[in-house]
Amino acid sequence: MILPSLLFAFLPALTAFPATAVSSPPLGSPPSSNPAQGDGKPADFPARIRKRLGALAASKGNALLLRYGTSREGRPLVALRLTRAGAVADAHPRPSILVVAGLDGRRIDDVEVAMGVIEAFLDTKEGGPAEALSKADLYVIPCANPDGLAATAEGPPPTAGNGAPLDEDRDLREGEDPPDDLNGDGRISWMRIPDPGGEWIEDPERPGRMRKADPSKNERGRFLLVPEGKDDDGDGLWNEDPKGGVLPQRNFPHLYPEHSRGAGAFVCSEPCARALAEFCVANPAIAAVLVFGEEDNLRGDPRGNDAGERRPPTGILPEDLPFLKECAKLYRELTKVGPGGRDRWEGRFHATAYAVLGRWPLATSLGPVPPPEVPDLVGAELARIEREEGKGGKDRSLARNPPATRKPPKTKPRTAKEASRPSSRPTSGPDERKAREAGEWLPWKPFRIPGFGEVEIGGLVLGSAQRLPKDEIPTIARTQAAFLSALIDRLPAPRISKVEVRSLAKGVVEVEALVANEGFLPPLTEMGKRLRNPRKPRVEIWIRDPDRDEPRLLTPADRRPKLLIGRPWNFLEGLRGKGTMRRFRWILSTKGVTRIELRILQEGILHDRKEVRL
Amino acid sequence: MKTATLILCAAAWTAAAAELPSQAEAPRKTAIGEIDNLPWDRFYNYPDLVELARAIQRRWPKYVRIEEIGRSFQGRAILALTVHDPETGRAEDKPAMYVDGNIHGNEIQGAEAALYTAWYLLKHRKNAPKLRKIFERCTLYVLPTINPDGRAFWFDEANTTHSSRGGQIPTDNDGDGRYDEDGPNDLDGDGNLCRMRKRTPGEGNYKIDPKDPRRMIPCKPGEKGDWILLGIEGIDDDGDGRINEDGPGGYDPNRDWGSDWQPSWLQWGARPLPFGLPESRAVRDFLLRHPNIAGVQSFHNFGGMILRGPGDKNLPYPGPDRAVYDAIGKKGESLLPFYRYMVLWRDLYGVHGGEIDWTYLGLGILSFTNELWTWERWKQSEGKVDRKTLDEYEDRLAFGAHFVPWKEFDHPTYGRIEIGGSTKDSGRIPPGFLIREMLHRNASFVLYHMEELPEVVCTGKKVEQADENLFYVTVTLRNERLIPTRTAQAAAKRIGRPDVLEVRADGCRVLAAGEVRDPFRPAATKLFPPRFDPGRIPIERGLGSHGKLEIRYLVEGTGRLRFHYRGEKIRDLAFEVRIGH
């Protein structure tokens, strides 16, 4: 019993730095299994990013490149740890924030923003974000789905998923009918095909924009609207079986949408999703995650929980909501973005980070405006086929991508149902103009498809709504870095604010310590308390033996000093926001011992320590 | 050349083996006894269980393949036996039954039940007609223990009948940052973890049962007792003032699976992430590699239950599948006296992330859990068996071997106490003389399930002239068995590959195909969507329980049509129709 206890007492320390324990590969030279490397081909997009990360890690003393897994196609999954100078080899983990970009393979610009954040934190100019690293570490994962990002960079078409083979249309062939760049302009947009059975018309108020005809207004559809491409497999359907693969951002455990389109064969089936979740488990010092992607809980108020007690939460618990709202407010102040954005939780990483791993979940869609809702015509087509073929399937695309609504912006926290829908559009002013112009729009131009006939190609360029304005990327990165810096200032910081020692009798003292949270966020989310993940902080008494250099935790068996009343360590519970306090008391028989040390430890993080003269 | 020689030798050996099966079947005598005449009256610790599995393979090497599908956390092999007749095809081309046991380390008899199923099928495959058919048609995959660490710990260390349920991954149960540092201790060194009691005259809340001085009974309100109970044998190993609060393991391997998985605050025993255990990942990958598995049986103990999911009332099981479950479950009740067919959440308790929920909800395979052994077997009659009745039977039929008499012990925290109580082999597992019947009846249930794995046959072929040089060709396929080729769950959720009906035309041309929905109105034929090649039609819903599928083709010209009906969970069916001959 004792031996294993001793052995496994070291486990937290080991698991706290699993990634550091794994030596990172030589910079910019991933293993030969990487299809993009070692075969004479130029480095692909994720490889170039790794190379840049490697160069930064090599040139800066406070950056460390970590490899935490391998993607489905064999690409290394890497994170960069940014810490204070000289702390790279520090045995103690430090409070940390994890930034994740590129889970959605289409969002290639988010990777550049993540790289911009890294550069901002490595810039040592006075007053810059780098100063925040004295308080906490930053882990940045710029390419969480390198396979999808590589495919998008190589594209078109842009690939949200990871390229795993799928048979979307259940015809026993996988990915055989993707969109095609018919006009060779390097982009995939839309085709409108004149057809008396079509449901779409050109919006008379917005020339060039398509919308569905409204029969109640005596409108009749004139066009079929399909993504640009041809019927590669000759089955009469257009682009219904793309090579998109599994969407890692739908593959995480919380509210996992099992069997839905793109969600994968089973929960965490995708190596990049599994590795990211495990990275978070293995690093309990990560207090908060910030995800750059499609979801957004920072532009507006985060969603509240509307599930019953003892049910998986569908939003932030009421105890945590005010803190997250403050974070969102801070974000809006620093980034000046407009409201909006969707916050879907089904299988999402930020939701899992909160509801399964107990961390503060932050998500932003980054751009000046949230990405617009693009109709999932492929999903709708598949659903239509299923209905027509009598398979009883409901509209799968609509089930996963709820239709747009025009509800007014809410001032109170949104419930899960509300938040899962796309937010209302701004009603007036420049925001509306920007919202309408999100994404790249092409004018409709006639095109002849051999063997089919005339169509028009134009409209929204696929994947462009997931891109950011090129010239604004540096600014966006700077504002994200400013937000992260401010967030670090708000991380929980339990401190021993006051210690009093009273003599009760000769050689007997009472020690009273006041512990207060000097940060803004509580040391644990309410969800974390329920999950017991991360563990609660503890207030501990440490002593120094005369014959040893290293101090150690006091035990009940010790005689010098002897603990008369109290426990050598106590859980630090009940600390909420800034200024909340807890009091601890012990009675000790000192027996010649003149000093003890009080420490606050959590998951190996040494939050504070104070020497006490007895 | 060498390879060719080897292949020739192997082929010659296979042919010889086929002619002389008795020579192909290897030594009967093994380290664990004569394999043909195993009495099946005891349970095997992990090394012996491995030896037993290997002995079965050595005894019938032609029919049994054994492989290591993964390793447990502590490095023990997880073995899988593939049992089938290679003369009737490849194992992966036949409908298969999957059986595992012992997911809970202390629920040991599941392993023997799984191995007994394979052993009995192999031993009696020739002389029992039903078994012969099953053996020729199906494959059996047996994973005797999918929690070898839990099993080894239960056998090798002191335990209660309930402890060692999980595996042996160190877990910080008390949140103090240390792992497994304060588990129970076998203070008296007798190999059991019994209970501790302390005499506190007039201040206790327990008293000795006047009818059975071994047992303690709680005092009634207002009554004073002379004893307090102090829990399971143990001391305060970590000096935190508490006893036994952080024992080995501390999680449940049957809460680790991917469907409806929930974290530990909603489901005790869950790991931080689903599929967090090396054992469940190995089993998951094995199941994914074998899409021919059409039936799953998991053996647990105890209580006499034939359980099906869902583990939560909010998880729907489609009606057609429920009907098949009910039919198999009810048959099980008739084969297993004192066992009841039950639904997990409704009749037992809620389970999130259970194994059989994943195999059904996630993989679309009909799955059962049997809770082996029930106390009613002691008295061989229906009716509740309370602790007192159990004691009486254990005293008479096990001759008191299931109880450790109370004896005094000096405890470092509690002072003078007494230690005593039930042994670890009481309660949850049967005595030796009742083991074999338990194994046999449960194996019979598995073999019944296996017998009902889907089997597609062609029951009708009809050619009619439609017009000049045009013909209707109608073929009728039927599933002869209870279990559908694709469960309603698999069809609704698009799990796995759909069945497919292929036709190759020789001398003629298939113009269109449709399904005959109403045999009395041939015009009601529903054409398959134009996106499908009529020569290769996916049948997403497959063939239901004893279901029929009638397909009509419009064919131009005369010639020959060669059909293939393929599915992941059936043996492929091939047949031919001639037109104009």
Contacts between the chains, C-beta under 8 A, distances in Angstrom:
chain1	res1	chain2	res2	distance
A	1	B	180	7.9
A	1	B	181	7.5
A	1	B	182	7.8
A	1	B	183	5.9
A	1	B	185	6.6
A	1	B	237	5.5
A	2	B	181	7.9
A	2	B	237	6.7
A	4	B	170	6.8
A	4	B	179	7.6
A	4	B	180	5.8
A	4	B	181	7.9
A	5	B	178	6.1
A	5	B	179	7.0
A	5	B	180	6.4
A	5	B	181	3.5
A	5	B	182	7.7
A	5	B	237	7.0
A	5	B	238	7.0
A	8	B	170	4.2
A	8	B	178	7.1
A	8	B	179	3.6
A	8	B	180	6.3
A	8	B	181	7.7
A	9	B	177	7.8
A	9	B	178	5.2
A	9	B	179	7.0
A	9	B	181	7.3
A	11	B	170	6.5
A	11	B	179	5.7
A	12	B	177	5.9
A	167	B	497	7.7
A	169	B	531	7.4
A	170	B	494	6.1
A	170	B	498	6.0
A	170	B	538	5.9
A	170	B	540	6.2
A	171	B	531	6.8
A	171	B	532	6.7
A	171	B	538	6.3
A	172	B	497	6.5
A	172	B	498	7.2
A	172	B	500	6.1
A	172	B	536	7.1
A	172	B	538	5.7
A	235	B	530	7.6
A	235	B	531	3.6
A	235	B	532	7.3
A	236	B	530	5.2
A	236	B	531	5.0
A	237	B	531	5.6
A	253	B	261	6.0
A	253	B	263	7.8
A	253	B	273	6.3
A	253	B	274	5.5
A	256	B	258	7.7
A	256	B	261	7.5
A	258	B	258	7.6
A	258	B	259	6.1
A	258	B	361	7.0
A	258	B	362	6.7
A	258	B	493	7.7
A	259	B	493	3.9
A	259	B	494	6.8
A	259	B	495	6.8
A	265	B	288	7.3
A	266	B	258	4.3
A	266	B	259	8.0
A	266	B	275	7.6
A	266	B	284	7.3
A	266	B	358	7.6
A	266	B	362	5.6
A	267	B	258	4.3
A	267	B	261	6.4
A	267	B	274	5.1
A	267	B	275	7.4
A	268	B	258	7.6
A	268	B	273	6.5
A	268	B	274	6.4
A	268	B	275	6.5
A	274	B	273	7.8
A	277	B	273	5.5
A	278	B	273	6.8
A	281	B	272	4.8
A	281	B	273	6.3
A	310	B	266	6.5
A	311	B	266	7.7
A	312	B	262	6.2
A	312	B	266	6.6
A	355	B	263	7.3
A	356	B	263	4.9
A	356	B	272	7.3
A	356	B	273	7.2
A	357	B	272	6.9
A	385	B	529	6.9
A	385	B	531	7.4
A	388	B	529	7.2
A	389	B	529	5.5
A	390	B	526	7.7
A	391	B	491	7.7
A	391	B	540	6.1
A	391	B	541	7.4
A	392	B	492	7.2
A	393	B	492	7.4
A	530	B	265	3.9
A	531	B	263	5.6
A	531	B	264	6.4
A	531	B	265	5.3
A	532	B	175	5.6
A	532	B	264	7.0
A	532	B	265	7.6
A	533	B	263	8.0
A	533	B	272	6.4
A	535	B	172	7.4
A	535	B	175	5.3
A	535	B	177	6.4
A	536	B	175	6.6
A	538	B	176	7.9
A	538	B	177	7.6
A	555	B	239	5.5
A	556	B	239	4.7
A	556	B	240	7.7
A	556	B	241	7.2
A	557	B	239	5.9
A	567	B	240	7.2
A	567	B	241	6.9
A	569	B	176	7.6
A	571	B	175	7.5
A	603	B	177	8.0
